[in-house]
Structure formats: C-alpha cells, structure tokens
Amino acid sequence: MTSAERQALPMALPFARLLLANGDPDGAALLLKHHLSGLDPDDAPCDLVLLEAAALYSDITGDPRWTRYAVRARLRFPPPRPSIPSPRRSQPDTADQRTGSAFVHPSYDHMPLSPDLPMKLLHDAQSLHWRGHCGEAVRTATYALNFWHRQQHDGGGATLLLWLAAMLCACRRDLDAHAQLLADSRLLPPRGSAERYELAEYGIRTFTRVVATHDNVCARWRHPSPLAELGALTFADDAAQPWSERRNRWWRLLLSLPGVS
C-alpha cells in the first residue's frame, strides 16, 4: 500500500461504519470500493487496516475475492478481542466540558488494549452523537483518542481527532473543538504539504456531514442569544451562526494549524 492509501483508508472506515449503522449499506460499500479499487486482493499485503476494510466490504457485498483476502490475512494476525460496549449511565446525558486528551473515565481506564479498540469506541461515539447523546458521545470519542495515544499506533490518530472536533463543532462548542485540535496538532501532517490539504478536505467533509442535521437532536445546542445582534462576534459567538457561514473559517483553520515538524 502507498503512503496515501495508508492515510486515506483509516479515515474512510469510521464513516463507512457510520453509514452502515444508519441504514445505508450501499453508501458504505461505495465508499469502501473507492478505496479498495486500486488494489488487487490476490496480491494485497496483509495489513491490519486493509483487513478491517476488506472484511467489512465483503460482509456487505459478498465479494468473493475480498472475502478470500480477509480469510487469508486473518491467519497472519491474532483473533480480535470481543467488542467492549460503552458504559451507559442511568442519569440524563449532560454536556461534559472535559475533552482534553489527559482525561480518562475510570470505567475505561482498565480496559484491555487491542489494536481495534480506538475505532470501535469511535463507532460507539458516532452512534451516540447521531442519536443526540452528545456529552456521552464526546466522552467516548475522547476515550478513543486517549487509547490511541496509549497504544502508540502508527496511523488513525488524525481520524479520531477530526471526528472528536467535528462532534464538538456540531454541538456549537467551537472553542472546545479549536482547543482539541491545537492540543493534538502533532497528529496532523506538516502545514503546507499535500497530505495536509488532503486531510483538511477530509476534515471539512466530516465536519459538514456531522453538523448538517445535528441541531435537531443536539442535547446542548440552544438558539443563539441576542448578543450576536450587538456585533460582539467573538469565536464563541461565531458558533451561533449557520454552518454555511462557519465552514470557511474551519477550512482555513484546518489548513493553518501547526503539524508535525
């Protein structure tokens, strides 16, 4: 796999799973096919991320060549651990402001680490956010990023970071999203590089998808106060504006954030 393919495939997997979870298997299959079409399943390397994509694609479509690849590749890796469900709390969901990478909920702190745990937790977070359980979704996405840091994976960190920031942005928590991106900006490609531009494109598409319909279910968002009418448009006030007016600012930010040196 080329470096571009290694970067793109981990970013596509969470969205493919989200499409599948929300009743769009055709969309998930098309997304995965786009990323797999340049590879020959008979000669493809035994890569863990590629294995996950191939297994998901073959589950949806029944493609025999990618099914054979998944069977062959699984023999090279240990069996995956069982999926660990996110803990559910009985009290009503509330927005949690503690989104920094250092925070780990005690319920998750002693989970057995496994290579696929961060992406499984991200999938949990996506489903929670889609249903309007915003605080719990942000916490779960934060745990996913924390575990990724603890396991020191080679790829996927930028995907987890962008999805966490997108959820915060959709909940009109632009200051928190900006702070999270700055705190983990070392996960981003160098500023000005082709890889940064590709990542920014993926990021703004992700933000747009997550923001598009979230106001109707958001547990935190309330209609903007009259402060905006006074012209006091701080960064926080900008969060009250429609996404069409916020998008360009986020696009510029995704391009200009510091990255790896």
C-alpha positions in Angstrom: 0.0 0.0 0.0 1.2 3.5 -0.8 1.5 6.1 2.0 -1.5 7.9 0.6 -3.6 4.7 0.8 -2.4 4.1 4.3 -3.5 7.6 5.3 -6.9 7.5 3.5 -8.2 4.1 4.4 -8.3 4.5 8.2 -10.1 7.8 7.6 -12.8 6.1 5.5 -13.5 3.2 7.8 -15.3 5.1 10.6 -17.6 6.8 8.1 -18.3 3.6 6.3 -19.3 2.0 9.6 -21.5 5.1 10.4 -23.3 4.8 7.0 -23.9 1.1 7.7 -25.2 1.7 11.2 -27.6 4.3 9.9 -29.1 2.0 7.2 -27.1 2.9 4.2 -25.1 -0.3 3.2 -24.9 0.8 -0.4 -23.2 4.1 0.6 -20.8 2.2 2.8 -20.0 -0.3 0.1 -19.4 2.5 -2.5 -17.1 4.3 -0.1 -15.0 1.2 0.6 -15.0 0.2 -3.1 -13.5 3.6 -3.9 -10.6 3.0 -1.5 -10.1 -0.7 -2.5 -10.5 -0.4 -6.2 -6.8 0.3 -6.8 -5.7 -2.9 -5.0 -5.6 -6.4 -6.2 -7.0 -8.6 -3.4 -4.9 -11.6 -4.7 -1.7 -9.6 -4.2 -2.6 -7.1 -1.5 -0.4 -7.1 1.6 -1.5 -8.5 5.0 -2.2 -5.1 6.5 -4.5 -4.8 9.6 -6.4 -1.8 8.4 -6.8 -3.3 5.0 -8.1 -6.5 6.6 -10.7 -4.5 8.5 -11.8 -2.7 5.3 -11.9 -5.9 3.3 -13.9 -7.8 5.9 -16.4 -5.0 6.1 -16.7 -4.7 2.3 -17.1 -8.5 1.9 -19.7 -8.6 4.6 -21.8 -6.0 2.8 -21.3 -7.1 -0.8 -20.2 -10.8 -0.6 -17.3 -10.0 -3.0 -15.5 -13.4 -3.2 -12.1 -12.0 -3.9 -12.0 -9.7 -0.9 -13.6 -12.5 1.2 -10.7 -14.7 0.3 -8.2 -11.9 1.1 -9.9 -11.4 4.6 -9.6 -15.2 5.3 -6.0 -15.3 4.2 -5.0 -12.1 6.1 -6.7 -13.2 9.3 -4.3 -16.1 9.6 -1.5 -13.6 9.9 -3.0 -11.7 12.9 -4.3 -12.8 16.3 -8.0 -13.1 16.6 -9.7 -9.8 17.5 -10.8 -9.2 21.1 -14.6 -9.1 21.7 -16.1 -5.6 21.2 -16.3 -3.8 24.6 -19.6 -1.9 24.9 -19.6 1.7 26.1 -20.9 2.1 29.7 -24.3 3.6 29.9 -25.4 5.9 32.7 -28.9 6.0 34.1 -29.0 9.7 34.7 -29.8 12.1 31.9 -27.0 12.9 29.5 -25.3 16.3 30.0 -22.6 18.1 28.1 -19.2 17.5 29.6 -16.5 20.2 29.1 -13.6 17.9 29.9 -12.4 17.0 26.5 -8.7 17.1 26.9 -6.5 14.1 26.0 -5.4 13.6 29.6 -8.9 12.8 30.9 -9.8 9.1 31.0 -13.0 7.9 32.6 -12.3 5.3 35.3 -14.8 2.9 33.6 -12.4 2.7 30.6 -9.1 3.0 32.4 -8.5 -0.7 32.9 -9.9 -1.9 29.6 -7.6 -4.5 27.8 -5.9 -2.7 25.0 -6.3 -4.0 21.4 -5.5 -2.5 18.0 -9.1 -2.1 17.0 -10.4 -0.7 20.3 -10.0 3.1 19.4 -12.0 2.7 16.2 -14.7 0.6 17.9 -15.1 3.3 20.6 -15.2 5.9 17.8 -18.1 3.9 16.2 -19.9 3.9 19.5 -19.4 7.7 19.8 -20.7 8.3 16.3 -23.9 6.3 17.0 -24.4 8.2 20.3 -23.9 11.6 18.7 -26.3 10.7 15.9 -29.0 9.9 18.4 -28.4 13.2 20.4 -26.5 11.8 23.4 -23.9 14.5 22.9 -22.0 14.5 26.2 -21.6 10.8 26.2 -20.6 10.8 22.6 -17.8 13.4 23.2 -16.5 11.5 26.2 -16.5 8.2 24.2 -14.6 9.8 21.3 -12.2 11.3 23.8 -11.5 7.8 25.3 -10.9 6.5 21.8 -8.3 9.2 21.2 -6.7 8.5 24.6 -6.4 4.8 24.0 -4.9 5.5 20.6 -2.2 7.6 22.3 -1.6 4.9 24.9 -1.2 2.2 22.3 1.1 4.4 20.1 -0.5 3.4 16.8 1.2 4.4 13.5 -2.0 5.6 11.8 -5.5 6.7 12.6 -4.9 9.4 15.2 -5.8 12.2 12.8 -9.1 10.5 12.0 -10.0 10.2 15.7 -9.0 13.8 16.3 -11.1 15.2 13.4 -14.2 13.2 14.4 -13.9 14.4 18.0 -13.6 18.0 16.8 -16.5 17.6 14.4 -18.8 16.4 17.2 -17.8 19.4 19.3 -18.3 21.7 16.4 -21.8 20.2 15.7 -22.7 20.9 19.3 -21.7 24.6 18.8 -18.6 24.0 21.0 -16.2 25.7 18.6 -13.8 26.9 21.3 -13.5 23.3 22.6 -13.1 21.9 19.1 -10.4 24.5 18.4 -8.6 23.8 21.7 -8.7 20.0 21.0 -7.2 20.4 17.5 -4.4 22.6 18.9 -3.7 20.2 21.7 -3.2 17.3 19.3 -2.0 19.2 16.3 1.2 17.0 16.2 -1.1 14.3 14.7 -1.6 16.4 11.6 0.7 16.4 8.5 3.1 19.3 8.0 1.4 22.6 7.2 1.5 23.4 3.5 2.0 19.8 2.5 -0.2 17.9 0.0 -1.0 15.5 2.9 -2.3 18.4 5.0 -4.5 19.6 2.1 -6.0 16.1 1.7 -6.6 15.8 5.4 -8.2 19.2 5.5 -10.5 18.2 2.7 -11.5 15.0 4.6 -11.9 17.1 7.8 -14.2 19.7 6.3 -16.4 16.9 4.7 -16.6 15.2 8.0 -17.5 18.4 9.8 -20.2 19.2 7.2 -21.7 15.7 7.5 -21.8 15.7 11.3 -23.1 19.3 11.5 -25.7 19.0 8.8 -28.7 17.7 10.8 -27.4 17.8 14.3 -29.2 20.9 15.6 -32.5 19.0 15.6 -31.2 16.3 18.1 -28.4 18.2 19.9 -28.7 17.8 23.7 -26.7 21.0 24.3 -27.5 23.5 21.5 -30.0 26.3 22.2 -30.9 29.0 19.8 -28.4 31.9 19.8 -28.8 34.7 22.2 -29.3 38.3 21.1 -25.6 39.0 21.7 -24.8 38.4 18.1 -27.1 41.3 17.1 -24.9 43.6 19.1 -22.0 42.8 16.8 -19.9 41.1 19.5 -18.8 38.3 17.2 -16.1 36.5 19.1 -15.0 33.0 18.3 -17.7 31.6 20.6 -20.4 33.9 19.0 -19.5 32.5 15.6 -20.7 29.1 16.8 -24.2 30.5 16.7 -24.1 31.2 13.0 -25.3 28.8 10.3 -22.7 26.2 9.1 -22.6 27.9 5.7 -21.1 30.9 7.4 -18.8 28.9 9.7 -17.4 26.5 7.1 -14.8 28.8 5.5 -13.3 29.7 8.9 -13.0 26.0 9.8 -11.4 25.2 6.4 -8.8 27.9 6.9 -8.1 26.6 10.4 -7.7 23.0 9.3 -5.1 24.2 6.7 -3.3 26.6 9.1 -3.0 24.6 12.3 0.6 23.6 13.2 1.5 20.0 12.4 4.4 17.6 12.8 7.8 19.3 12.1 
